Every structure is written in C-alpha cells, then in structure tokens.
Amino acid sequence: MNGFEETALGLFEERFSGGTELFFAPGRVNLIGEHVDYNGGRVLPCSLSLGTYAAAAREEGVIRLASADMPGEEVRLALSELASLPLEPAAFARFGWAAYALGVAAQLIRAGYSFGGFSMAVCGSLPRGSGLSSSASLEVLTCAVVSGLYGLGLDGVTASKLSLAAERECAGVNCGIMDQFVCALGRKDCALLLDTHTLEHGYFPFDLGENVLLIMNTKKPRRLADSKYNERRAECELALRLINERLEACFPSLCTVTPEALAEAKDALPPAVFRRARHAVTENARTLAAAEALGVGDAALFGSLLSASHASLRDDYEVTGRELDSIVRAAEEQEGVLGARMTGAGFGGCAIALCRKNAAREAVRRITAVYKAETGLDCEIYTAETGDSPFGRAL
C-alpha cells in the first residue's frame, strides 16, 4: 500500500464506516493531438502512474464523499435526491469538486444501472491545475468504484462515455472524449492512438530508447482554460459549418476536412476561425506522423512534431500564454532536448519535453532557472511514468 492509498483509507476510517475496497484511476498526459478530440481527430495520450485513489464501501441509499485534497465537511446526498436533479451545471455547482463524482452517479442512474449508495474517500497524486486530467481521473474512478462495489460490469468505453457526459452536462465543460477514454483504457508502458470520431484505438509501445519524457508544470493555474475551451469549440463548429456551406460538402468533423478543402474555403471564414480550423487539420496530420515515428523509434522526428504542435497551438489556436511559451522555449534551447510542447487545455498547467537521458539533469536545471528568471515562478519538472487504468488492464 502506497502513501496515497494510506491517506485515502485513513480519511475513510475517520469519516465513514464499513469494510472498504481500494480503487485507482490514472491521470493522463497527451503526447500530441491537442484540441482535436472534439473535432473528430486523432490523439496520442498515455495514462500515468499519477492519479486518484479511493477507499470506498457500500452505503444504504446515500452517497457520502470526502477528499484529502479538499479539506472540509463531507458531501452527503441521498440517492433519491440525486435522481431528481436536472442534469445541468447549475444543479451541481453547489457540490464543488464532488460534482464530478455525483455527475457520474447521476449519469449511471439515467443510463438505467441499478446500484445503491456508497461512501468514498479520495486522495490524488496529480498536481492541481496541471492539465493532467484530474477531473477525468475522478470521473473514471467513480465509475470503477460503483461498478466494483455493485458488480455492474462496466467496460472502459462505457465508463468513458458516462464520464464524458458528466463532464459536459454536470460540470459544464464541453470537452471531447480523450481524457476520459485514456483514463479508463490506458495501459502501462503504452501510448494510445485514438480516433475520437469512431473511437477506434490501438496501443503503441511507449519506449523512448535513450530519451526521456519530461513533464514540466508551470505552476500557473489554468484560470482561463474552461471558458476559452468552450469558446474554441464554438469557433471550430462555426468553421465546419462555413466550410460545408461554401463547398456544398458534408464533412462530418473538422479533422476530416482536407488541407485542399480548407484552402478552397478560406475566404468564407473569418481570419481567427480559419486559424482555428488550420490548427485542427494540421494537428491531426501531426498526430498520425507522431504515432508512426513512435512506432519505428524515430525520436528526432517525434521531437520535431512536438515543437510544431506547440507553434500551432500558440499561433493558430492561441491557447498557450506567457508561462507555457516561456517553459517550452527554455526547453527547446537546451542541449539534448529534441522537442517540446504544451499539453492539456492551455493557459497554464503543463508542458512536455523529449530529452536525451544523459542530458536531462542539466536540462532540468537550466529550464528551471530560465523559467524563474522570465516569469518569477518556480516550475516543477519530473519524468513521465505510465500506469494502468481500471478498465484497460482487463483487455
């Protein structure tokens, strides 16, 4: 039992009663394919050894939740009251962090699953506001808890869909399915290539050879991420509609638009909307190229695609910001770094860098110093380690 499990179990014993079971769901880092999961594109994430732990047990007719990361009174809600709540953000906002878990339980009820109440104490090892999908981790964890306690037999695809519905309808973030999917179906030592339009997916060995993937936490909270996320999604939906109208076409998603079609429809799109579309189309192509590079061990190509992705997110999608640009630029200037990019929704959180193992220690030192000098913030840099997901291991 690790320290996070001990913390979750200790909190459970302090607040609740009954025999407990332990559960875990990972966070994720997206290697490449940013802001395309809601545009029907391909993404290449991996699940992490960092994530969210829970100690949980059955309860009679009530859901009781406590978090070691959010000190305060427990959240308590009768199952009957939850079933009567409208599935909209306004109804769940009063629950704070627990809205994600309660939203999943509400989605399970709506989907017709039969289960009783439960008590759950959680503890996370993911840095807050880092963009490593703490919300998706908690949602998938709740699916695993309820399925495990009541023998629902959920599979990973179903768990990811229910978790996505909770994020959209109960938390109010109009995201794509990538985060929930990889948190549910990721595997240790693997990257997952997911077609977000069809949900077809496959696994690539996550073997970087003589290189290491660094996760660089800017320590800048992602305060604008949710609002800008919804704004960018609306811009992409507008782009798709205008392209189809101009070309009298029926592209089902923005990432199915060809570069030629985008160029032909350019004058029908406002400049900013065109740039959003150009990012989606080019990022989808970069993701496929990155999966191929990973498959054949071409680290140099993989690294260059990471840097190209960041440039597109900075210039075309405009979701990076001063801190992310600073830490990526600092990384790219270091000897032994093959490429770097932001990861996650943007406007703070984390970036990643592909670095030679024998140069990593010095690169970390220099990146930290440059970033501190430019932003006044102390970043945190650590090596990415993959981990299993609650539904991925059974495949």
N, C-alpha and C positions, 0 to 999 in steps of 0.2 A: 504494500500500500504506500503510495507516494504522499507527499505533504498536502497536496490539494485534495486528495481523497480523504485524508485525515481531517482536514478542515471542514469539508462538507459533512462528513459523518459526525464530527463534534458539534457542528451547528444543528444538525438534525436532532441529536440527542438532547441538546439544550432546549430546543423549541417544541419538538414533537415527541411521539412515542410509537412503539411498534417495531417489528423486525424490518430491517432495511435491506435494500439492494443498491449496489453502486453502478452508475452508468457514466458514459463519457461520449461526447461528440466533439470533433476537432474544429478548429478554425481553418481558414484556407489562405493561401497566397496565390494570386493569379499571375502566372508567368508571363502571359501575353494574351491579348484579346480583350481589351478594356472598353467598356461602354458599348459592346456589341451584343451582349446576351439578350437585351430587349429589342434588338434589331434583327434577330434571326441569324446571327453569325456564329462563328466557331470560337471557342475559348479553350485555353490550355492551363487550368489551375492544378494545384495539388493540395491535398489535405495535410495538416500539420500535426506535430506531436503536441502543440499547444492547443488548448480548447477549453471546454466547460465540463465540469464534473458535477454529479448529483448523487445524493443519498436520498432514496425515496421509498415510500411504502403506501399501501392502500389506506384510504380513509372512507368513512361512510358518508356519502352524499355531499362532501365538501372538498374544495381544493385549497390547500394551505401552502404558501410559498415563502421562502426566506432565502436571502443571498448574503454570503460573507463579504461580497464586494460592494453591497449597498446596505450599510448598517441601518437599522430602524426596525419598526414593528413589522411583523409578518403580514403578508397579504392573504386575506381569507375571503372566499366567495363560495356560496352554495352552488352546487351543480345546477340546480333548478333555476337559480338567478342567472347563471351564465348562459343557460339555454335560451333565456328570454331576451338577452341583449341583442340589439341590432348589430350586424357585422359592419361596423363603420368606425373610423378612428375616434370620433367624438365619444363613443360609448366606452372606449378602452383607455383613453388618455389619462384618467384618474389613477390607473394602476401603475404608471411609470414603467420601470424595467419589466415588471411582471406581465405587461400587456402582451409581450411576445409569447410567453408560455400559455397564458389564458387564451390568446388568439388561436393557438394551435388546438387547444382543447375544444374551443368553440367550433373550429373547422371540422374536427373529428365528429362532434355531435351532428353538425349539418350533413356530413357525409354518411351518417347512419350507423356509425360504430357504437357499440354498446360497451360502456365502461362505467365504473363507479368513481368516487372521488380519490384523491391522492394527496399526500404531503410530500414536499420536495424541498431540500436544502441544496443550494448550488454554490459553487466556487469556481472562478475562472482563472486560467493562467495566461489569457490573452491580454496584452496591454490595452487599456481603454482608449477608444477613439483612434485606434491604429489602422483601421481599414482592413483588418484580418477576419472580418465577419463574425464578430461576437454575437450579433443578433441572430444570424442564421444558425450558428452553433447552438444557441439556446433553443431555437425552434426545433431543430432536428433532435436535440437532446430530449425535449418534451415528447416528441413522437416515440423515441426509443423507450422512455420511461413508461408511458401509458401502454404502449404495445407490449412491453416486457411484463408489467405488473398484471395486465389483464389478458395476455395471450391473444392479442389482436392479429398477429402475423403480418404486420405491415412490411412491405418491401421498400427498397430505397427510393424508387421512382415515385411511389405513392407518398412516402414521407416527405420527399422534396416538394411535391405539388401542394400538399397540405400546408407545409411551412411557408411556401411562397404565397399562398392565399392569405395566411395570417399576416405576413409582412405587408401585403398590399392593402387588404381590406381592414385590418385591425390596427396596424401601425401607421398606415398611410404613406408608405414608401413604394412608389410604382416601379419596383426593380424587376430585373429579369431573373431567370431561374438558376443562374450559375452558382451563386453562393450556397443555396440550399442543396443543390444537386451534389456538389463535391463534398459538402459537409456530411451528406448522407451516404455517398457512394465512393468516396476516395479510398485509396489503398496506400499502405506504407510502401515506400521506395518506388512510387509510380506517379506520373503525371497523367491527367485525364483529359483527353480531347473530346469535347462535347459539341455537337451540333445543336444549338439551342432552338432551332426551328423544328427539327424532327426528334430530338432527344437521343439520337444515335450517338453512341460513345464508345471509346476504346481507351486502352491503357498503354502508356509508353514507359519503359524503364527510366526512372529518374536517376541516371548515372552521369554525372558531370566530369568523370575522369579526374584529371589533375586540377579541376576547378571546384569552386565552392560558391553557393548562392548566399549572398548576404542580405538580410532583411534590415533596412535602415529606418528606424522610427524617428520621424522628425520631431515628435513630441508637440506637434501643432494640432490641436483639436480640430476635427472636421466640421466646424460650425455651419458652413455653407453647403455641405455635401448633399443633404437631403433635398433642400429647396432647389439647388442647381441640378440635381439628378432629375427631378421631375420636369424642370424646365428643358433640359437637354432632350429628354424623351419626347416631350411635346414638339420640339423642333424637328426631331427625326421623323415623327409621324407626319408632320407637315411636309417635310421633304419627300417622303414616299408618295403622299397624295399628289403633290405637284408634279413629280416625275411621271407617275402613271397617267395623269391628266394630259401632260404635254405630249407624251409619246403614245397615248392611247394604248397603254400597256396594262398588265396586271401582275406586276412584281409583288409577290406575297409579303416580302420583308425588304428592308433597306439593304441588307447584306446580300441579297440575291440580285441586286442591280449590278450590271457590268460596268467597268470603267468607261466603256464606249457610250453606254446609255446615259451615264451620269454626265459625261461631257456634252452629249447632244442636248440634254435638258437643262444645262447650266443657266441659260438666260431666263428660265422660268422660276428660278429660285432666288430669294434674297441672298446677298453675299454670305451672311453668317450661317444661314440654313444650308447653303451649298457646302460650306466648310465642314459643318457637322456631318453631312452626307459623305463627303470625301474621306473623312476620318473613318467612318463605319466601313466603307468599301475597301479602303486600303488596309485597315487593321485586320479585316477578315482574311485578306490575302497574306498578310504578315504572319498570322497565326498558323495557317497551313504550312507556310515555309518554315516556321519555327519548329513545328512538330516533326517535319522531315529532318531538319538539322539535328534535333534531339535524338531522333531515331538512328542516325548514322554517326553521332558523336562529333558533329562539326560545331565545336564551341565558338569559334570565331564568327561564323555566320549567325549562330544563335545570339551572341552578344550584340552584333550589329543590328539585328532586328529589334532587340530590346531598346536600344537607343533611338532607332527610327520610330518606334511606337511612342516613346516619350515626346519626341519632337512633334508628332501629330497630335498628341493629347494637349500639348502646350499651345500650338499654333492654330490648329483647326478646331479642336474641341474645347479649348480654353478652360480646362479643369485642373490645372496644376497649382499655380500660385507660387509665391516667392520662396517659401520654405522647401517645397518639393523640387523646384528648379535649382535651388542652391545645392541641395544634397546630391542631386543627380549630376550636376555639373562638377561638383567636387569629386565625386566618384569617377567620372569619366576622365578626369585629369590625372588619375593615379596610375602609376606603372603596374601592370598586371591586371587591370580592370578591362574586361572585354566589352562591356556594355552595361547600361543602367536605365531604369525607367520607374515612374511612379506606378503604384499598384493600388487598386481599390477605387472608390468613388472620386477621390481627389480632394483638393483644397486643404491638404494636411494628411495626417496618417503616415503611411509607409511607402518607401520605395525599395527596389531590389537592385542588386548589382551582381554580375557574374565576374568572379575574380579568381586568378590563379591561387592555388592553395599556398604556395611558397611566398606570395606577396601579400596575403590577406592581412596579416597582423599590422604591417606598416601602412597598408591602405586604410585600414580602420582608424589608425591613429591620425593620419593626415586628414581624412574625411571629417573626423570629429572636430579637429582643430579649425579647419576651413569653415565648416558649417557654423561653429560657435562664433567665429570672427564676423561672419556675414549676417547672422540672424540674432545672435545673443542667446540662442537656445542650446541646451545640451541634448544631443541626439543619443539614441541607443541603437547599437548595431550588434546583431547576433546571427549565427549561422542557421539557415533553414533546415529543419529536420522534419521529414514526413511522418505521418501517423495514420492509423486505421480509422475508418468511420464505422458507426454502429451497424450499418446495413451493408457496407462494402465488403466486410470480411467474410460474409456468408456466401458471396458469389463464387 
